[in-house]
């Protein structure tokens, strides 16, 4: 009977969390044998209403973040078609990306679309990454395990930066296989 009190506590916690999500009232009832029960209706005449705090939520995914304003470097010439939004959609800030092959997809958002003569440059750890010229989707190939920093810039025909996005720090998770040991003879 050691597990019974633990199961009661666990059941009460589960019940409280489920009813908190449903925004219903929670009643605490004490049975004649002294056991405590929680329900969405009073089980005994001495039942009391329990105030349940709303569940804490954390926004997840790229759609949950407000759009990042476009940052133009100090002294950069303004483009005739100024960009209202330029942001890195994925990977997200501090995101852990499972990529055993080391390939990580990058998604960018740019508004308005890329002007003629402008191009997007994606950089990982300060080095330009491959990708289609002007593309807002790039696959980074064979990244090593660990933490990386990603940023992107829009440059004009003269190579001057007219908009920037990031930096975003993300983590690549890869399986580490030790080198095979020689077989003893």
N, C-alpha and C positions, 0 to 999 in steps of 0.2 A: 504493500500500500504506500510505498514511498513515492511512487509516481503520480498518485491521484491528486495531491495538492498542486503539483507542478502542472498537471494537465488542466486543472481548474483555472489556474492563473493564465495559462496559455489560451484556453478557450475564452476566458473573459477578455483578454487582449484582442484576440481575433474578432470577437463579437463587437467590442468597442470600435475597432477600426472599420469594420463593415458598416456598422450603424452610423459612424461619423461620415462615411462616404455617402450614405443614403440621406443624411441630414435629418434623421429621426431622433426622437427623444430616447434616452437610455434610462432604464430603471434598475436600481440596485435593490434586490430583495433578499432578506435573511429568512431561510427556511427554519422550521421548528427544531431541526437537528443542528442548527448553527451554520450550515453551509450557505455561502453567498452565491447568488445567481444574478446574472445580468440579462435583461430582455428589453424589447421595444414596447412592452406593456407591463403593468404591475402584476407580479405573480402572487404577492401577499399584500394584506392591508397595510403593512408597515413599509412598503416600498418607497424609496426616495428617488427623485430625479437627479441624475448625474449630468453635469455640464461637460460636454465633450468639445474640446477645441478643434477647429478645422485642421485637416491634415496639411502639413507643409508640402508645397509643391515646388519643383525646380524645373524651369523651362528647359527642354532638350531639343536638339536639332537646330539646323540653320534657320528654319522658319520662325523660331522662337526669339531670335535676337533682333533688336531693332536695326535697321539699315545703318551701316557705318557711313559717316559723312566722308566725302572725298577729301583727301589731304594732298594739297599741292605743296611741293617743297618750296622753302623760302627762296625767293629770287627766280623761280621758274616762270617762264613766259606763259601767259594764259592762252589757252587754245581758243580759236574762234568758236568751236562747239564745246563749251565747258561741260564736263561730266558731272552730273548730279549725284551719281552713286557709283562707287567702285569698291567691291568687297569680296572677300574670300568666303565662299559658302561652305566648302568642305576641303580639307578636314577642319573641324571646329576647334576653338581654343582648348588646349590641353586635352584633346581627344586622343585616345589610344586606338591605333589602327592595326588590326590583325592583318598582316600581309607577309605570309611565309615566303613568297617569291620576291618581296621587297618592292612590289609595284603599288603605288598609292595614287588614286584618282584625285585630281584637284578640280574644283568647280568654282568659277568666278562669276560675278554679276556686274554688269557695266550698263549704265544708263546715262545718256542715250547710247546707241550702238557706236562702235569704233569709227572714228572719222577717217576719211581717206588720208593716207600718209602716216597714220599712227599705227603702232603695234604694241602688243602686250608682251611683257617679259616677266616670266615667273622665275623666282630665285629660291633656292633651297640652301640654307646655311651660307647665304651671301653669294652663291654661285648660280649663274643662269642654268635653268633646267630646259631640257628639250621639249619640243611641242610644236604644233602647227602654228605658223606665223599668224598672229591676230586671233588665235583661238581662245575661247573662254573655258575650254575643258582640256586639261593636260593630264597625262599619266606619267608620274615620276617612276623611273625604272631602277630596280635593284638598289633601293635605299638600304643602308645598314640598319641594324637594330639600334634602338635608342631614341633620344630626343633630337628633334630637328626644328628649325625655324623657317617658316615660309613667308614670303612676301611677293608682291607683284606690282609692276609699274606699267603705266602707259607712256610710251615715248613718241615724240614726233619725228619727222623725217630728219631733223638735225641731231637726233639722239638725246634731246632734252626731255626730262621727265615732266609730264603734264598732270599726272594723277598717280596716286599710290594707294595700295591696300595692304593691310597687315601691319606689323608682323603677327603671325599666328604660330604658336608653339604647339607641336603635336608629337606623339610618340609612336614609333613603329615597333610592333611586337612580331618577332620572328622566332620560329623554333630554332634552338641551338642544338645542333647535333655534334657531339664530340667526334674528333678524328678517330677512325677505326684503329684499334690496337693490333699490332702484328700478332698473328696466331702463334702460340708457343709450339715448338717442334718437338 
